Amino acid sequence: MAYPLACARSVPHHVAYCLWKYGSREQKEKLLPSIFKAEVIVSECISEPEVGSDADRISTRTVRDGDSYIMSGEKRFTASVGVADVFLVFAITSPDVHPTRRIGVFIVEKDRGNIHPAEEFSALGWKGLRIVSELVFNGVRVPRENLVGQEDQGFDILMDMLDQERVVVAGGVIGPARICLEIARRYSEERMAFHRQIRAFEGVSFKIGDLALMIEAASLLRIKAARMIDRDLPAVKETAFKVTTEAMQILGGIGYTDKYLVERHSRDACGFTIGVGISEIMRLVIQREVYKEAGLSGQ
Ligand SMILES: Cc1cc2nc3c(=O)[nH]c(=O)nc-3n(C[C@H](O)[C@H](O)[C@H](O)COP(=O)(O)OP(=O)(O)OC[C@H]3O[C@@H](n4cnc5c(N)ncnc54)[C@H](O)[C@@H]3O)c2cc1C
């Protein structure tokens, strides 16, 4: 249950950060205490059936109607949405302007009506997370006071939230990587093959050394990223995935079974290479920062 639990703890943090930084006084007073007391469960609705990494292409939209917005569209893969009371929804407010300037962020309470959850996916890992495949907003009336920040600020808010999110999530994946390394190290001392401990083979012991190095590097990178939160893009998600799969390899056949935790961590770590920004997109963003730091234009 560790990953769903970590997610159930971290998503409220991300939503609360958004409200704390961009929300109105009324929004903060109404929601922050109950989010922190876990009286209200929140979810972030960004991804859609046709849109993932390129979030500025979302098609969920709102139309102004007096003091309200009428929201229609479909969201997908929203963590915890199966149990959420409140959704933080990213939706188009002004269809005719530049994609990064046409998105707003809305607080949408589940009991507003006209919100229909579709089937739930059964995912490879993160069991218990209640990732619903689609959430359909079918003409949901959202009052103007539920807009967070300005009508055109949604994309900037999302980028800011993702920076925070990646540092928080990085902390969550280094722990399981350490656990898997420890299991693999112990196993390499206990298991015998060809009349010796398997750690006597460099193919095994060098892996243990390399993985320990990767974890330490990822850990330091995360600390650095947390300190320069506005510019960070750490690559620790790949580290966790690499460590868990290599640990499974060291355990051999038994690693492929559920006797050791390595199998479960391996499935769960896989989700981190997608969930908070797919690995390829992380590389895209990192290389852009490298060029920018050298005074060149990013692509
Ligand atoms: C466990 C989990 C939890 C999640 N939680 C949430 C949540 O709470 N809220 C939410 O809104 N969403 C959530 N998501 C969705 C997640 O954010 C998306 O899956 C992710 O952003 C990738 O989008 P996509 O799946 O549509 O893939 P796509 O963006 O369609 O990518 C498909 C493939 O194309 C590649 N690709 C795309 N663009 C580029 C590029 N420019 N360069 C190189 N390769 C590229 C990708 O690397 C990938 O291999 C979650 C997903 C998972 C797995």
The ligand as a Gaussian input file, in Angstrom:
#p B3LYP/6-31G(d) Opt

LIG

0 1
 C        0.505000       6.222000     -11.861000
 C        0.004000       7.408000     -12.620000
 C       -0.616000       8.473000     -11.943000
 C       -1.100000       9.559000     -12.659000
 N       -1.731000      10.582000     -11.991000
 C       -2.292000      11.605000     -12.681000
 C       -3.066000      12.620000     -12.010000
 O       -3.257000      12.591000     -10.787000
 N       -3.616000      13.611000     -12.751000
 C       -3.454000      13.684000     -14.098000
 O       -3.987000      14.621000     -14.705000
 N       -2.719000      12.754000     -14.775000
 C       -2.149000      11.717000     -14.100000
 N       -1.441000      10.732000     -14.764000
 C       -1.262000      10.844000     -16.198000
 C        0.180000      11.237000     -16.569000
 O        0.414000      12.569000     -16.204000
 C        0.357000      11.010000     -18.077000
 O        0.235000       9.599000     -18.314000
 C        1.710000      11.516000     -18.564000
 O        1.759000      12.922000     -18.522000
 C        1.999000      11.063000     -20.013000
 O        0.911000      11.334000     -20.845000
 P        0.328000      10.188000     -21.794000
 O        0.121000       8.959000     -20.979000
 O       -0.850000      10.742000     -22.505000
 O        1.478000       9.876000     -22.823000
 P        1.860000      10.757000     -24.116000
 O        2.142000      12.161000     -23.719000
 O        0.820000      10.546000     -25.158000
 O        3.200000      10.050000     -24.560000
 C        3.210000       8.838000     -25.337000
 C        4.650000       8.551000     -25.769000
 O        5.131000       9.626000     -26.585000
 C        6.354000      10.127000     -26.052000
 N        6.456000      11.580000     -26.245000
 C        5.452000      12.501000     -26.202000
 N        5.946000      13.720000     -26.421000
 C        7.281000      13.585000     -26.608000
 C        8.357000      14.480000     -26.863000
 N        8.166000      15.810000     -26.980000
 N        9.616000      13.973000     -26.976000
 C        9.839000      12.641000     -26.868000
 N        8.866000      11.745000     -26.620000
 C        7.610000      12.206000     -26.493000
 C        6.301000       9.799000     -24.562000
 O        7.594000       9.689000     -23.988000
 C        5.608000       8.435000     -24.588000
 O        6.557000       7.445000     -24.841000
 C       -0.957000       9.622000     -14.072000
 C       -0.348000       8.540000     -14.741000
 C        0.124000       7.458000     -14.035000
 C        0.751000       6.312000     -14.787000

